[in-house]
Amino acid sequence: MTVELIDTHAHLTDNRFGNDLADVMMRATAAGVGTIINVGYDLKSSGASVDLAQKHTSVFAAVGIHPHDAGKVKPGWTEKLRSLAAANKVVAIGEIGLDYYYNHSSAQAQEEIFREQVRLAKELGLPVIIHDRDAHKEVLAILRDEQAWEVGGVFHCFSGDVSFAHECLDLGFYISLAGPVTFNSARDLQAVAREIPCDRLLIETDSPYLAPVPYRGKRNEPAYVREVAAYVSKLRDESITDFAARTSENARRLFSLY
């Protein structure tokens, strides 16, 4: 069965891929994963993401400052990020947003850096990749304030319920599902997976984190996005071939992968 998959969120520059990245890429290809969006979380990883995209035809890059790192930025960071975003094969600003679960950076720092990056995305005409943990209301408020619908984007590794999903959709955003949707306890996510319109849904791994069943607890990798596709397509009573084609087309449309 020929299945065309796009992993819309991975961190292949993580040191957990330091010894076998070539094998990881080969397994992704064998699983039908033809495109991977590799996502930065600070300036160093964003630069590494850009470099990786130059080396692999199947990889595209996103650059951004994660909320965990918002309190660590130094003067001039915006100009450095703008320069990175101008590189070939950069398709988004991300991952950016708010994380009020860990609070590695203050809420004020997170919100300021988030706003600045949304403004940069609008300046550059790039979509945004949103990290949102325990901050649903605040993330939506900032996206509305900054009129982020002008560039759009995706809530990656979506963690809300159906009601919140509809608020995101109403703002013009996509919903991306990752490994947690396959967990037995993930009833809210499974309800979201069933209800989201087919033209607004993406899939991802968030490698090396959050591996889906049956790999839960192991290092995640892009090949495993096939498990997410298989699980969600079954929930939606669709063939995996049709589901993969639809989500891949959505990814191409959002990230201009043409």
C-alpha positions in Angstrom: 0.0 0.0 0.0 1.5 3.3 -1.1 1.0 5.9 1.6 2.3 9.5 1.4 3.0 11.1 4.8 4.4 14.4 6.0 5.7 14.7 9.6 4.9 18.3 10.3 6.9 18.6 13.5 10.2 16.9 14.5 13.4 17.8 16.3 16.0 15.8 14.4 18.8 18.0 15.6 18.3 16.7 19.1 21.4 14.9 20.4 19.3 11.7 20.7 19.7 11.4 16.9 23.4 12.1 17.0 24.5 8.5 16.3 22.0 7.2 13.8 20.3 10.0 11.9 21.0 8.4 8.6 19.2 5.3 9.7 16.3 7.4 11.0 16.0 9.1 7.7 16.0 5.8 5.8 13.3 4.3 8.1 11.2 7.5 7.5 11.5 7.0 3.7 10.6 3.3 4.0 7.5 4.2 6.1 6.3 6.6 3.3 7.4 9.8 5.0 8.5 12.0 2.1 8.7 15.3 4.0 9.7 16.4 7.5 9.3 19.8 9.0 12.3 20.2 11.4 11.5 22.7 14.1 13.8 25.0 16.1 13.3 26.0 19.7 16.1 28.6 20.2 18.6 30.3 18.0 21.1 27.5 18.1 18.6 24.7 17.2 17.0 27.0 14.6 20.3 27.4 12.9 20.9 23.6 13.1 17.4 23.1 11.6 18.3 25.4 8.7 21.5 23.5 8.1 19.7 20.1 8.2 17.2 21.3 5.6 20.1 22.2 3.3 21.5 18.7 3.5 18.3 16.7 3.0 15.9 17.3 0.2 13.0 15.8 2.3 13.6 18.3 5.2 12.2 21.8 5.6 12.9 24.1 8.6 11.1 26.2 11.1 12.9 28.7 13.3 11.8 30.2 16.6 12.1 30.7 20.3 10.3 28.2 22.5 8.5 29.6 25.6 10.9 27.6 27.8 13.8 29.7 26.3 12.0 33.1 26.3 13.7 34.3 29.5 17.2 33.5 28.0 17.2 35.6 24.9 19.7 38.4 24.5 19.5 41.7 22.8 19.6 41.3 19.0 17.8 38.0 19.0 15.0 39.3 16.7 17.5 40.3 14.0 19.3 36.9 14.3 16.0 35.1 14.0 14.9 37.2 11.0 18.2 36.3 9.3 17.7 32.6 9.9 14.1 32.9 8.6 15.4 34.3 5.3 17.3 31.1 4.6 16.2 28.7 1.8 13.6 26.1 2.9 12.4 27.9 6.0 8.7 27.5 6.0 7.5 28.7 9.4 8.2 30.6 12.6 8.1 28.1 15.4 7.8 26.7 17.7 6.5 29.6 19.7 3.8 30.1 22.3 3.2 29.8 26.0 3.9 27.0 28.5 2.3 27.6 31.9 2.9 24.0 33.0 6.6 24.1 33.5 7.1 27.9 33.7 10.8 27.7 32.8 10.4 31.4 31.8 8.2 34.0 33.4 4.8 34.5 32.0 5.7 38.1 31.1 8.8 37.0 29.2 6.9 34.2 27.4 4.2 36.6 26.3 6.6 39.3 25.1 8.7 36.9 23.1 5.6 35.2 21.7 4.1 38.5 20.5 7.4 39.6 18.9 7.6 36.4 17.0 4.0 36.6 15.7 4.8 40.1 14.5 7.9 38.8 12.8 6.0 36.0 11.1 3.5 38.6 9.8 6.4 40.7 8.5 7.9 37.8 6.7 4.6 36.2 5.6 5.3 32.9 7.3 2.8 30.7 9.3 3.4 30.1 13.0 3.8 26.8 14.8 2.2 27.1 18.2 3.3 25.5 21.5 0.4 25.7 24.0 0.5 24.0 27.3 -1.9 25.0 30.1 -2.3 28.4 28.4 -5.3 28.0 26.0 -7.0 31.2 26.8 -3.8 33.3 26.9 -2.5 31.9 23.6 -5.8 32.6 21.8 -5.9 36.1 23.2 -2.4 37.0 21.9 -3.2 35.4 18.5 -6.3 37.5 18.3 -4.6 40.7 19.5 -1.8 40.3 16.9 -4.2 39.3 14.1 -2.3 36.1 13.5 -5.0 34.8 11.2 -3.2 36.9 8.5 -0.5 34.3 8.3 -2.2 31.4 10.0 -0.5 28.4 11.5 -0.9 25.2 13.5 -1.4 24.2 17.1 1.2 21.5 17.3 0.8 18.4 19.4 -2.7 19.6 20.2 -3.7 19.1 23.8 -7.1 20.7 24.1 -10.7 19.4 23.9 -13.3 19.7 21.1 -14.5 23.1 22.3 -11.0 24.6 22.3 -10.3 23.0 18.9 -13.2 24.9 17.4 -11.9 28.1 18.8 -8.6 27.5 17.1 -10.3 26.6 13.8 -12.4 29.7 14.1 -9.2 31.7 14.2 -8.1 30.0 10.9 -5.6 27.6 12.5 -4.9 24.0 11.8 -4.8 21.2 14.4 -1.9 18.8 14.5 -2.2 15.4 16.3 0.8 13.5 17.6 1.5 10.3 19.5 -0.6 11.1 22.6 -3.8 10.6 20.5 -3.0 6.9 20.5 -2.9 6.6 24.3 -5.8 4.8 25.9 -6.5 7.7 28.3 -6.6 10.4 25.6 -10.4 10.5 25.2 -10.6 14.2 24.6 -7.9 14.0 21.9 -9.7 11.1 20.2 -12.9 13.1 20.2 -11.0 16.0 18.5 -9.6 13.5 16.0 -13.0 12.4 15.0 -14.5 15.9 14.7 -11.9 18.1 13.1 -12.7 18.9 9.4 -10.5 16.9 7.1 -9.1 20.0 5.5 -7.8 21.4 8.8 -6.0 18.4 10.3 -2.2 17.7 10.3 -0.2 14.9 11.9 3.3 14.9 13.5 5.7 13.0 15.7 7.3 15.7 17.8 10.4 13.4 17.6 12.2 12.4 19.8 9.3 12.9 22.3 5.9 11.3 22.8 6.2 8.2 20.7 2.8 6.7 19.8 1.6 3.2 20.7 3.2 0.6 20.2 6.4 2.6 20.7 5.3 4.5 23.8 8.2 5.2 26.1 10.9 4.8 23.4 12.6 7.5 21.4 10.2 8.8 18.8 11.2 9.2 15.1 9.5 10.4 11.9 8.7 6.9 10.7 6.3 6.5 13.6 4.0 9.2 12.2 2.5 6.3 10.2 1.2 4.9 13.5 -0.5 8.2 14.2 -2.0 8.2 10.7 -3.2 4.6 11.1 -4.8 5.3 14.5 -6.6 8.5 13.5 -7.8 7.3 10.1 -9.4 4.3 11.9 -11.1 6.7 14.4 -12.4 8.6 11.4 -13.4 5.5 9.5 -11.2 6.5 6.6 -8.5 4.5 4.7 -5.0 5.4 5.8 -4.2 6.1 2.1 -6.9 8.7 1.8 -6.2 10.2 5.3 -2.5 10.5 4.6 -3.1 12.1 1.2 -5.5 14.7 2.8 -3.2 15.6 5.7 -0.2 15.8 3.4 -2.1 18.2 1.1 -3.0 20.3 4.2 0.6 20.5 5.2 1.7 21.5 1.7 -1.0 24.2 1.7 -0.1 25.6 5.1 3.7 25.5 4.6 3.7 26.3 0.9 5.5 23.1 0.1 4.9 23.3 -3.7 
